Amino acid sequence: MPLVCLTDFQAYAQEHLSKSTWDFIEGGADECFTRDDNMAAFKKIRLRPRYLRDVQEVDTRTTVQGEEITAPIGIAPTGFHCLVWPDGEMSTARAAQAAGVCYVTSIYASCPLEDIAAAAPRGLKWFQLYMQPDRQLNKQLVQRAESLGFRALVITVDAPKIGNRRRDFRNQLNLKMNLLLKDLRSPKERNSMPYFQMSPIDSSFCWNDLSWLQSISRLPIILKGILTKEDAELAVKHNVHGIIVSNHGGRQLDDVPASIDALTEVVAAVKGKMEVYLDGGIRTGNDVLKALALGAKCVFLGRPVLWGLAYKGEHGVEEVLNLIKNEFHTSMTLTGCRSVAEINQDLVQFSRL
């Protein structure tokens, strides 16, 4: 039976992955309210289609940080892809390149950056960084990514401490040691793990430290995890190049707003001075359209990419990306949008239910 929507891939992954791996991917913080609200919030938004327009030619292409992509859909940073497919992030990178979308590679990738870059030399790749306590290590990581052709730095700001992920606690999952060393590495490799993969996140990193980051790299800096107008205004003040409105898939602080509910506040605060993106809860082409109508330049998929990877590796990820791209094309066509530039706030309304 063919897989015809993202939830079909979800069901396949749940059936075929180990319980601890599935719980790690699907789990959220505390009661998982925000994780679930990310999807539920999209269902409170209705579309307002316009008809009798010439939609024979519909163009889904757009740009992010000046780089053209085939659709405003990218791959969010998630770690440890080798948990679900042997080639891990190399397969993910190849799929993103084939689909013509941006892949944000996690600092916790289970493949070396060099192998990921070599797997998809023509693909658009950004590098996600959790700031490490060792400044020299941060500098080495950033400059290594830049030299390998990564085109932007994505700094995750919402994780000065890992959230209360109850499923992982119940499974006694220790990602930094047990999962990474036992499940991903051969015995010979266990003593050769890069230091950063076992080090704590720097909880002292703050706004004033961004200038140091800007001084060591010419790459655009994008902050991932902004949810409020106050932080969005500070991002403008500190001359960053973009924001990903995100609550970490509901994995960090529970009871924060759904990403789509925080989007308009952030978009209004930046006043067009930088690009704003979104991740969290995207499951259909309609969701992509709603996010763009409310001001997102592009959306990023997290868990669905891992479901596709679990299904058929590189080809499974490509299927997931092409499926949601095709859904988005249909959504544009049926609302009368011939280009991404025509998507605006008039296309949506909030349900009173």
C-alpha positions in Angstrom: 0.0 0.0 0.0 1.5 3.4 -1.0 2.3 6.0 1.6 0.2 9.0 0.6 0.6 11.5 3.5 3.1 12.3 6.2 1.2 10.5 8.9 1.5 7.3 6.8 5.3 7.6 7.1 4.8 8.3 10.8 2.9 5.0 11.2 5.5 3.1 9.3 8.4 4.5 11.4 6.6 3.7 14.7 6.1 0.1 13.6 9.7 -0.5 12.4 11.9 1.5 14.9 12.8 0.3 18.4 10.7 1.7 21.2 13.6 3.8 22.6 14.4 5.3 19.2 10.7 6.0 18.5 10.3 7.6 22.0 13.4 9.7 21.4 12.1 11.0 18.1 8.4 11.5 19.1 8.8 12.6 22.7 8.2 16.1 24.0 8.8 17.9 27.2 6.7 17.2 30.3 3.1 16.5 29.3 3.8 17.1 25.6 1.1 19.8 25.4 3.2 22.1 23.2 4.3 19.2 21.0 0.6 18.4 20.2 -0.5 22.1 20.1 2.0 22.7 17.3 -0.2 20.6 15.0 -3.6 21.5 16.6 -3.0 25.2 16.2 -2.8 24.9 12.4 -6.4 23.4 12.5 -7.7 26.7 14.0 -6.7 28.5 10.8 -9.0 28.5 7.8 -8.1 29.2 4.2 -9.9 31.8 2.1 -9.5 30.7 -1.5 -9.7 33.0 -4.5 -11.1 31.5 -7.7 -11.3 32.3 -11.5 -7.6 33.0 -11.6 -5.3 31.6 -14.2 -3.4 28.9 -12.3 -2.2 26.9 -15.2 1.3 27.7 -14.2 2.1 27.7 -10.5 5.6 28.3 -9.3 6.6 27.2 -5.8 10.2 28.5 -6.0 11.5 31.0 -3.5 14.8 32.1 -1.9 16.3 31.8 1.6 19.2 34.2 2.4 19.5 34.9 -1.3 19.7 31.2 -2.4 17.0 29.7 -4.6 15.1 26.7 -3.4 12.4 24.7 -5.3 9.8 25.3 -2.5 9.6 27.1 0.8 10.2 23.8 2.7 13.5 22.7 4.3 14.9 20.2 6.7 15.2 21.3 10.3 18.2 20.2 12.4 17.8 16.9 14.2 20.5 14.7 15.5 21.6 11.1 15.3 20.1 10.1 11.9 22.1 6.9 12.1 19.6 5.7 14.6 17.0 5.3 11.9 19.2 4.6 8.8 22.8 3.3 8.4 24.0 6.2 6.2 22.3 8.7 8.5 22.8 12.4 7.6 24.6 11.5 4.3 21.3 10.1 3.1 19.4 13.1 4.4 21.8 15.5 2.6 21.5 13.7 -0.7 17.7 13.7 -0.5 17.7 17.5 0.2 20.0 18.1 -2.7 17.8 16.0 -5.1 14.7 17.9 -3.9 16.4 21.3 -4.2 15.7 22.4 -0.6 17.8 23.6 2.3 19.2 21.1 4.9 20.1 22.4 8.3 22.7 20.0 9.6 22.8 19.4 13.4 25.9 19.7 15.5 24.8 16.3 16.8 24.9 14.7 13.4 26.1 11.1 13.6 28.2 11.5 10.4 31.3 13.8 10.1 30.5 17.2 8.5 33.1 16.4 5.8 31.1 13.2 4.8 27.8 15.1 4.8 29.3 17.9 2.6 30.8 15.4 0.2 27.5 13.4 0.0 25.7 16.5 -1.4 28.3 18.9 -2.8 25.7 21.0 -4.7 23.0 21.0 -2.0 22.2 24.1 0.1 23.3 23.3 3.6 23.3 25.4 6.8 25.0 24.4 10.1 23.2 24.3 13.4 25.3 25.0 16.5 24.6 24.6 20.2 27.2 27.0 21.7 29.8 25.0 23.6 31.6 26.3 26.8 35.0 26.1 24.9 35.1 29.2 22.7 38.0 27.8 20.7 36.0 24.7 19.9 33.1 26.9 18.8 35.5 28.8 16.5 36.8 25.6 15.0 33.4 24.2 14.4 32.1 27.4 12.7 35.2 27.8 10.5 35.1 24.1 9.6 31.5 24.4 8.5 32.3 27.5 6.5 35.2 25.9 4.8 33.1 22.9 3.8 30.5 25.1 2.0 27.8 25.5 4.6 26.1 28.8 3.8 24.6 29.9 7.2 24.9 29.4 10.9 21.8 28.5 12.9 22.3 29.1 16.6 19.8 27.3 18.8 18.8 29.6 21.6 16.1 27.7 23.5 18.3 25.0 25.0 20.5 26.4 27.8 19.4 23.1 29.5 17.8 20.0 28.1 14.0 19.9 28.7 12.2 17.3 30.8 11.8 14.6 28.3 9.9 11.9 30.3 10.0 9.2 27.7 13.8 9.4 27.5 14.0 9.3 31.3 11.8 6.2 31.4 13.9 4.5 28.8 17.0 5.6 30.8 18.3 7.1 27.5 21.6 8.9 27.8 22.2 10.3 24.4 25.6 11.7 25.0 27.1 8.4 26.1 24.9 5.3 25.7 23.0 6.1 22.5 25.8 7.8 20.7 28.6 5.5 21.7 26.8 2.1 21.9 24.4 2.4 19.1 26.2 4.5 16.6 29.8 3.6 16.9 31.9 0.4 16.7 33.9 -0.4 19.8 37.1 0.8 18.1 35.5 4.2 17.5 34.2 4.7 21.0 37.3 6.4 22.3 37.7 8.7 19.3 34.4 10.7 19.5 34.7 14.4 19.0 34.7 16.3 22.2 31.8 18.6 21.3 29.4 15.6 21.1 29.9 14.9 24.8 30.2 18.4 26.2 27.5 20.4 27.9 25.8 23.3 26.2 27.0 26.8 27.2 24.2 28.2 29.4 26.0 31.5 29.8 25.8 32.5 26.1 23.8 35.6 25.7 23.0 38.5 23.3 26.3 40.3 23.8 28.2 37.2 22.8 26.7 37.4 19.3 29.3 40.0 18.3 32.1 37.5 18.9 30.4 35.0 16.7 30.0 37.6 14.0 33.7 38.4 14.3 34.9 34.9 13.5 32.7 34.2 10.4 31.2 35.9 7.4 28.2 33.5 7.4 24.8 34.9 8.0 23.6 34.1 11.6 20.1 32.8 12.1 18.6 32.4 15.6 16.4 29.3 16.1 13.9 29.2 19.0 12.7 32.8 19.2 9.0 33.1 20.3 8.4 36.6 21.5 8.5 40.1 20.0 10.9 41.2 22.7 13.5 38.7 21.6 12.8 39.4 17.9 13.5 43.1 18.5 16.8 42.2 20.2 17.7 40.0 17.2 17.2 43.0 14.9 19.3 45.2 17.3 22.1 42.6 17.2 22.1 42.4 13.4 21.4 38.8 12.9 20.1 37.7 9.5 17.1 35.6 10.3 14.9 33.9 12.9 13.4 30.5 13.0 10.2 30.7 15.1 10.4 27.4 17.0 9.7 25.7 20.3 12.0 22.9 19.6 9.2 20.6 18.5 7.7 20.9 22.0 10.9 19.2 23.4 12.2 22.0 25.6 9.8 24.1 27.6 6.2 22.8 27.7 3.2 25.2 27.7 4.8 27.8 25.4 2.8 28.9 22.3 2.6 26.8 19.2 5.1 28.0 16.7 2.3 29.1 14.3 0.7 31.1 17.1 4.0 32.9 17.9 4.8 33.6 14.2 2.7 36.8 13.7 4.1 38.5 16.8 7.7 37.8 15.6 7.0 38.9 12.0 5.5 42.1 13.2 8.4 42.9 15.5 11.1 42.5 12.8 9.3 44.9 10.4 10.8 43.2 7.3 14.4 43.7 8.4 15.2 40.0 8.3 13.7 36.8 7.1 11.5 34.8 9.5 11.1 31.0 9.2 9.1 28.5 11.2 9.3 24.9 12.3 7.0 22.8 14.4 3.7 21.1 13.5 4.0 21.2 9.6 2.3 18.1 8.3 0.5 19.1 5.1 0.8 21.5 2.2 -2.0 23.5 3.7 0.2 24.0 6.8 3.0 25.4 4.6 0.6 27.8 2.9 -0.8 29.0 6.3 2.7 29.7 7.6 3.7 31.7 4.6 0.4 33.6 4.6 1.2 34.7 8.2 4.7 35.9 7.3 7.1 32.9 7.2 9.6 32.9 4.4 10.1 29.2 4.6 9.2 26.3 6.9 11.4 23.4 8.1 10.4 19.8 8.8 11.8 17.9 11.7 10.2 14.6 12.7 8.7 13.9 9.2 12.2 13.7 7.7 13.2 11.1 10.2 10.0 9.1 9.4 11.0 9.2 5.7 14.6 8.2 6.6 13.3 5.2 8.6 11.1 4.2 5.6 13.6 4.1 2.8 16.7 6.1 3.6 17.6 8.8 1.1 14.6 7.8 -1.1 12.2 7.9 1.8 13.3 11.4 2.7 12.9 12.4 -0.9 9.4 10.9 -1.0 8.5 12.9 2.1 9.8 16.2 0.6 8.2 15.6 -2.8 4.9 14.7 -1.2 4.6 17.9 0.8 5.9 19.9 -2.1 3.2 18.5 -4.3 0.6 19.1 -1.6 1.8 22.7 -1.3 1.5 23.1 -5.1 -2.1 21.9 -4.9 -2.8 24.3 -2.0 -1.4 27.2 -4.0 -3.4 26.2 -7.0 -6.7 25.8 -5.1 -6.3 29.2 -3.4 -5.5 31.0 -6.6 -1.8 31.7 -5.9 0.5 31.5 -9.0 3.7 32.3 -7.1 4.9 32.4 -3.5 4.9 36.2 -3.7 1.1 36.1 -4.1 0.6 34.3 -0.7 -0.5 36.8 1.9 -2.5 37.2 5.1 -5.8 37.7 3.1 -5.7 33.9 2.4 -6.3 33.0 6.1 -8.7 33.5 8.9 -8.7 32.2 12.4 -11.6 29.9 13.4 -13.9 31.0 16.2 -14.2 27.4 17.4 
